[in-house]
Amino acid sequence: MIDTPRPWAALGALCIGFFMIMVDTTIVNVAIPAMLTGLNATLTDIIWVNSVYLLTFAVPLLLTGRLGDRFGPKRMFVAGLVIFTAASALCGLADSAAFLIGARAVQGLGAAMMTPQTMAFITRLFPPSKRGAPMGLWGGVAGIAAIVGPLLGGVLVETLGWEWIFWVNVPIGVIGLVLAVWLVPDWRPGHSHSFDPLGIFLSGAGLFAIVFGLQEGQRYEWGAIGPISIPVLIGLGVVLLGLFVWWQFRNKNEPLLPMKLFDNWNFSMGTLGTMAIGFAITGMFLPLVIYIQSVLGFSALESGLLTAPMSLVSGVVAPFAGRLSDRVNAKWVVAFGFLALAAGTAIIAAQAQPTTNAWTLVPALLVCGLGIGLVFSPLTNLTTHSLDPRLIGAGSGVYNTSRQVGGVIGAAAVGVMLQARLSVELPLQARSVAGQLPPEFRQPFVDGFEQAAKGSAEFSSGTSFPVPAGVPAEVADRLQSLGHEVFTHAFTGAAKASLLLPIAAMLLGIVAMIAARRATTPPPPGDTPREPASATSHP
């Protein structure tokens, strides 16, 4: 335990930085239509704006958790906050999708430096029997930030421009930096860790190959990129991750991923659960936000206001859920949260039509907010509660890495599903309405959408059908009207299909929680033998 008279003040300072990190995992979604237009970008480009942040956030987490053990979590947190804030300013200055993707990559690295230190401090500032409340606050911040992103983004995009979803981080980052330097104790564990460079390379290269292959597959029609094909690239990523796991077993020095963590059954199930929630939340917002804005015609601000009640419910529920997880078996709290989130998402998918009144989605969004509030805090408590204290630092890195990897894969997989379904739905819808045009315009109309389907990202913002020059005015108006109808019906169908993936991830989370056991009290901190006993929890 760290001897400090102000543990809650220190946690509050840490949560400011953590809030910014989590907001930036979702705030981009509400600005997608504005960035598509402002940067002359494609949907694939903008998916990369989100995914590169999640990727550079996820890959270094195991390493940055270990660096915090060696050099002190406060130093790593402060350094990460400086990098994150500076990169946010660069994101706001971006004048192209490529520049923005690069700046977001640096921003993700700053986030990776901060996140493990937050959990490490919680485990040292508070004893195990009293971690429910601080975990509730920490989980509440994560849950609120994941939903508040669209609301804040909507206000900023509508009033100031999409650049401000990044510039707003600068003053918040400066305030967080001052408070962290002032309030967070300079605890230095002083462990002299080795850094497993082979493990770092294998995990990073494997993740990148899989995510790049998934997201770029549609653009290259699942064919070749130079000397290598998309399927081979994805397969190579899987092989590299397999080699990473093999090397972690073989490395007798100090592996990047201590496999003894998974001797703890609840940690294993909790890690699976946090991957599921990362996949689900990141995956559901991409199609939902574009549907609300591009199909239902809401502005960015109106879109944010529509999801605000979900944020409110999540924020109110999370602290109570954290405290509840100290009193009852946390796995059932989390399982019910996953069930509520899956049910809310399924209702949204069932309700979604091109003519749906957006405000009728609010009850389902409230159910989603309840689910998110019930998952974050108790899941963290369940996963880390019975870990051997000597493994807390490594466990924190693995836990956070798992959530971000889930988010990366969720963004990539849902993006692929969305574009794949658009490539089918656009020509299908075009053929269904082409008969309403004069005969000479029918085939060119269908051909135009078939061509668009090969690069379906170009129609992601609801762009109207391009009318050839010289077309009579009344025919041009009809082409525009039918073009919009084709897009709205096609995107609605694609969005409904893509929401099935987050629902499947939530069902996996429910299975993991059913399989989990009642958390046990971990061994007391302090001097421990060189070789720890098994940290396995018991029913």
PEFEN-V805152 format. One record per residue. N is the residue number from 0. SS is DSSP state (@ for helix, = for strand, . for the rest). NEAR is the number of other ideal C-beta (glycine too) atoms within 8 Angstrom. Layout:
# PEFEN-V805152
n: [N | N]
ss: [SS | SS]
near: [NEAR | NEAR]
This chain:
# PEFEN-V805152
n: [0 | 1 | 2 | 3 | 4 | 5 | 6 | 7 | 8 | 9 | 10 | 11 | 12 | 13 | 14 | 15 | 16 | 17 | 18 | 19 | 20 | 21 | 22 | 23 | 24 | 25 | 26 | 27 | 28 | 29 | 30 | 31 | 32 | 33 | 34 | 35 | 36 | 37 | 38 | 39 | 40 | 41 | 42 | 43 | 44 | 45 | 46 | 47 | 48 | 49 | 50 | 51 | 52 | 53 | 54 | 55 | 56 | 57 | 58 | 59 | 60 | 61 | 62 | 63 | 64 | 65 | 66 | 67 | 68 | 69 | 70 | 71 | 72 | 73 | 74 | 75 | 76 | 77 | 78 | 79 | 80 | 81 | 82 | 83 | 84 | 85 | 86 | 87 | 88 | 89 | 90 | 91 | 92 | 93 | 94 | 95 | 96 | 97 | 98 | 99 | 100 | 101 | 102 | 103 | 104 | 105 | 106 | 107 | 108 | 109 | 110 | 111 | 112 | 113 | 114 | 115 | 116 | 117 | 118 | 119 | 120 | 121 | 122 | 123 | 124 | 125 | 126 | 127 | 128 | 129 | 130 | 131 | 132 | 133 | 134 | 135 | 136 | 137 | 138 | 139 | 140 | 141 | 142 | 143 | 144 | 145 | 146 | 147 | 148 | 149 | 150 | 151 | 152 | 153 | 154 | 155 | 156 | 157 | 158 | 159 | 160 | 161 | 162 | 163 | 164 | 165 | 166 | 167 | 168 | 169 | 170 | 171 | 172 | 173 | 174 | 175 | 176 | 177 | 178 | 179 | 180 | 181 | 182 | 183 | 184 | 185 | 186 | 187 | 188 | 189 | 190 | 191 | 192 | 193 | 194 | 195 | 196 | 197 | 198 | 199 | 200 | 201 | 202 | 203 | 204 | 205 | 206 | 207 | 208 | 209 | 210 | 211 | 212 | 213 | 214 | 215 | 216 | 217 | 218 | 219 | 220 | 221 | 222 | 223 | 224 | 225 | 226 | 227 | 228 | 229 | 230 | 231 | 232 | 233 | 234 | 235 | 236 | 237 | 238 | 239 | 240 | 241 | 242 | 243 | 244 | 245 | 246 | 247 | 248 | 249 | 250 | 251 | 252 | 253 | 254 | 255 | 256 | 257 | 258 | 259 | 260 | 261 | 262 | 263 | 264 | 265 | 266 | 267 | 268 | 269 | 270 | 271 | 272 | 273 | 274 | 275 | 276 | 277 | 278 | 279 | 280 | 281 | 282 | 283 | 284 | 285 | 286 | 287 | 288 | 289 | 290 | 291 | 292 | 293 | 294 | 295 | 296 | 297 | 298 | 299 | 300 | 301 | 302 | 303 | 304 | 305 | 306 | 307 | 308 | 309 | 310 | 311 | 312 | 313 | 314 | 315 | 316 | 317 | 318 | 319 | 320 | 321 | 322 | 323 | 324 | 325 | 326 | 327 | 328 | 329 | 330 | 331 | 332 | 333 | 334 | 335 | 336 | 337 | 338 | 339 | 340 | 341 | 342 | 343 | 344 | 345 | 346 | 347 | 348 | 349 | 350 | 351 | 352 | 353 | 354 | 355 | 356 | 357 | 358 | 359 | 360 | 361 | 362 | 363 | 364 | 365 | 366 | 367 | 368 | 369 | 370 | 371 | 372 | 373 | 374 | 375 | 376 | 377 | 378 | 379 | 380 | 381 | 382 | 383 | 384 | 385 | 386 | 387 | 388 | 389 | 390 | 391 | 392 | 393 | 394 | 395 | 396 | 397 | 398 | 399 | 400 | 401 | 402 | 403 | 404 | 405 | 406 | 407 | 408 | 409 | 410 | 411 | 412 | 413 | 414 | 415 | 416 | 417 | 418 | 419 | 420 | 421 | 422 | 423 | 424 | 425 | 426 | 427 | 428 | 429 | 430 | 431 | 432 | 433 | 434 | 435 | 436 | 437 | 438 | 439 | 440 | 441 | 442 | 443 | 444 | 445 | 446 | 447 | 448 | 449 | 450 | 451 | 452 | 453 | 454 | 455 | 456 | 457 | 458 | 459 | 460 | 461 | 462 | 463 | 464 | 465 | 466 | 467 | 468 | 469 | 470 | 471 | 472 | 473 | 474 | 475 | 476 | 477 | 478 | 479 | 480 | 481 | 482 | 483 | 484 | 485 | 486 | 487 | 488 | 489 | 490 | 491 | 492 | 493 | 494 | 495 | 496 | 497 | 498 | 499 | 500 | 501 | 502 | 503 | 504 | 505 | 506 | 507 | 508 | 509 | 510 | 511 | 512 | 513 | 514 | 515 | 516 | 517 | 518 | 519 | 520 | 521 | 522 | 523 | 524 | 525 | 526 | 527 | 528 | 529 | 530 | 531 | 532 | 533 | 534 | 535 | 536 | 537 | 538]
ss: [. | . | . | . | . | . | @ | @ | @ | @ | @ | @ | @ | @ | @ | @ | @ | @ | @ | @ | @ | @ | @ | . | . | . | @ | @ | @ | @ | . | @ | @ | @ | @ | @ | @ | @ | . | . | . | . | @ | @ | @ | @ | @ | @ | @ | @ | @ | @ | @ | @ | @ | @ | @ | @ | . | . | @ | @ | @ | @ | @ | @ | @ | @ | @ | @ | @ | . | @ | @ | @ | @ | @ | @ | @ | @ | @ | @ | @ | @ | @ | @ | @ | @ | @ | @ | @ | @ | @ | . | . | . | @ | @ | @ | @ | @ | @ | @ | @ | @ | @ | @ | @ | @ | @ | @ | @ | @ | @ | @ | @ | @ | @ | @ | @ | @ | @ | @ | @ | @ | . | . | @ | @ | @ | @ | @ | @ | @ | @ | @ | @ | @ | @ | @ | @ | @ | @ | @ | @ | @ | @ | @ | @ | @ | @ | @ | @ | @ | @ | @ | @ | @ | @ | . | . | . | . | @ | @ | @ | @ | @ | @ | @ | @ | @ | @ | @ | @ | @ | @ | @ | @ | @ | @ | @ | @ | . | . | . | . | . | . | . | . | . | . | . | . | . | @ | @ | @ | @ | @ | @ | @ | @ | @ | @ | @ | @ | @ | @ | @ | @ | @ | @ | @ | @ | . | . | . | . | . | . | . | = | = | . | . | = | = | @ | @ | @ | @ | @ | @ | @ | @ | @ | @ | @ | @ | @ | @ | @ | @ | @ | @ | @ | @ | @ | . | . | . | . | . | . | . | . | @ | @ | @ | @ | @ | . | @ | @ | @ | @ | @ | @ | @ | @ | @ | @ | @ | @ | @ | @ | @ | @ | @ | @ | @ | @ | @ | @ | @ | @ | @ | @ | @ | @ | @ | @ | @ | . | . | . | . | @ | @ | @ | @ | @ | @ | @ | @ | @ | @ | @ | @ | @ | @ | @ | @ | @ | @ | @ | @ | @ | @ | @ | @ | @ | @ | @ | @ | . | . | @ | @ | @ | @ | @ | @ | @ | @ | @ | @ | @ | @ | @ | @ | @ | @ | @ | @ | @ | @ | @ | @ | . | . | . | . | . | . | @ | @ | @ | @ | @ | @ | @ | @ | @ | @ | @ | @ | @ | @ | @ | @ | @ | @ | @ | @ | @ | @ | @ | @ | @ | @ | @ | @ | . | . | . | @ | @ | @ | @ | @ | @ | @ | @ | @ | @ | @ | @ | @ | @ | @ | @ | @ | @ | @ | @ | @ | @ | @ | @ | @ | @ | @ | @ | @ | @ | @ | @ | @ | @ | @ | @ | @ | @ | @ | @ | @ | @ | @ | @ | @ | @ | @ | @ | . | . | @ | @ | @ | @ | @ | @ | @ | @ | @ | @ | @ | @ | @ | @ | @ | @ | . | @ | @ | @ | @ | . | . | . | . | . | . | . | . | . | . | . | . | . | @ | @ | @ | @ | @ | @ | @ | @ | @ | @ | @ | @ | @ | @ | @ | @ | @ | @ | @ | @ | @ | @ | @ | @ | @ | @ | @ | @ | @ | @ | @ | @ | @ | @ | @ | @ | @ | @ | @ | @ | @ | @ | @ | . | . | . | . | . | . | . | . | . | . | . | . | . | . | . | . | . | . | . | . | . | . | . | .]
near: [6 | 9 | 3 | 8 | 2 | 7 | 10 | 7 | 8 | 14 | 14 | 10 | 14 | 14 | 12 | 13 | 17 | 15 | 11 | 14 | 14 | 13 | 13 | 14 | 15 | 17 | 13 | 15 | 13 | 17 | 13 | 16 | 12 | 11 | 15 | 13 | 8 | 8 | 12 | 5 | 8 | 11 | 15 | 13 | 12 | 14 | 13 | 11 | 14 | 15 | 14 | 12 | 16 | 15 | 14 | 15 | 16 | 14 | 12 | 12 | 15 | 15 | 11 | 16 | 16 | 14 | 10 | 17 | 11 | 11 | 7 | 11 | 13 | 12 | 10 | 16 | 17 | 11 | 9 | 17 | 15 | 10 | 13 | 18 | 14 | 10 | 14 | 15 | 12 | 11 | 13 | 11 | 9 | 12 | 5 | 7 | 15 | 6 | 11 | 13 | 12 | 8 | 13 | 15 | 12 | 13 | 16 | 14 | 14 | 16 | 14 | 16 | 16 | 16 | 14 | 17 | 17 | 14 | 14 | 15 | 15 | 13 | 12 | 9 | 12 | 10 | 6 | 7 | 6 | 9 | 15 | 14 | 12 | 15 | 15 | 16 | 12 | 17 | 17 | 16 | 12 | 11 | 17 | 13 | 16 | 14 | 15 | 10 | 17 | 16 | 13 | 13 | 17 | 16 | 10 | 13 | 16 | 8 | 6 | 6 | 8 | 10 | 11 | 11 | 14 | 10 | 10 | 10 | 13 | 11 | 7 | 10 | 14 | 9 | 9 | 13 | 12 | 8 | 12 | 16 | 7 | 7 | 9 | 13 | 7 | 7 | 10 | 6 | 10 | 5 | 7 | 4 | 8 | 5 | 8 | 11 | 6 | 8 | 15 | 12 | 8 | 13 | 15 | 10 | 10 | 15 | 15 | 11 | 13 | 14 | 14 | 9 | 13 | 13 | 14 | 11 | 12 | 13 | 8 | 10 | 7 | 8 | 7 | 8 | 9 | 4 | 3 | 8 | 9 | 13 | 8 | 8 | 13 | 13 | 8 | 10 | 16 | 10 | 9 | 13 | 13 | 8 | 10 | 13 | 9 | 8 | 12 | 13 | 8 | 6 | 11 | 3 | 6 | 6 | 12 | 11 | 13 | 8 | 8 | 9 | 14 | 8 | 7 | 13 | 10 | 15 | 16 | 9 | 14 | 16 | 13 | 12 | 17 | 15 | 14 | 15 | 18 | 15 | 16 | 18 | 14 | 18 | 15 | 13 | 11 | 17 | 13 | 11 | 13 | 15 | 13 | 11 | 16 | 11 | 14 | 8 | 4 | 10 | 8 | 15 | 11 | 10 | 15 | 15 | 9 | 13 | 12 | 9 | 10 | 13 | 13 | 9 | 12 | 17 | 11 | 9 | 13 | 18 | 12 | 9 | 17 | 20 | 11 | 12 | 16 | 11 | 6 | 7 | 7 | 14 | 14 | 9 | 14 | 16 | 12 | 9 | 17 | 18 | 11 | 13 | 15 | 14 | 10 | 16 | 16 | 10 | 11 | 14 | 12 | 6 | 10 | 11 | 6 | 8 | 3 | 10 | 4 | 10 | 6 | 8 | 11 | 9 | 8 | 12 | 14 | 12 | 13 | 15 | 17 | 14 | 17 | 18 | 17 | 14 | 17 | 14 | 18 | 18 | 16 | 15 | 16 | 15 | 16 | 16 | 14 | 12 | 14 | 12 | 11 | 6 | 13 | 12 | 14 | 13 | 13 | 14 | 15 | 12 | 16 | 13 | 12 | 13 | 12 | 13 | 12 | 17 | 15 | 15 | 13 | 17 | 16 | 14 | 12 | 16 | 15 | 12 | 12 | 14 | 14 | 9 | 12 | 15 | 12 | 9 | 13 | 17 | 12 | 9 | 14 | 14 | 8 | 6 | 10 | 12 | 5 | 6 | 12 | 6 | 5 | 5 | 11 | 11 | 7 | 9 | 15 | 12 | 8 | 11 | 14 | 11 | 8 | 11 | 12 | 8 | 9 | 14 | 12 | 9 | 13 | 14 | 11 | 13 | 6 | 8 | 12 | 5 | 8 | 6 | 4 | 3 | 10 | 5 | 6 | 6 | 11 | 10 | 8 | 10 | 14 | 11 | 8 | 14 | 11 | 11 | 11 | 14 | 15 | 12 | 11 | 14 | 17 | 13 | 11 | 15 | 16 | 10 | 9 | 14 | 16 | 9 | 13 | 15 | 13 | 8 | 16 | 17 | 10 | 10 | 17 | 12 | 8 | 13 | 14 | 8 | 7 | 12 | 9 | 8 | 12 | 8 | 7 | 11 | 7 | 5 | 5 | 4 | 2 | 8 | 5 | 2 | 3 | 10 | 6 | 6 | 15 | 7 | 11 | 6 | 3]
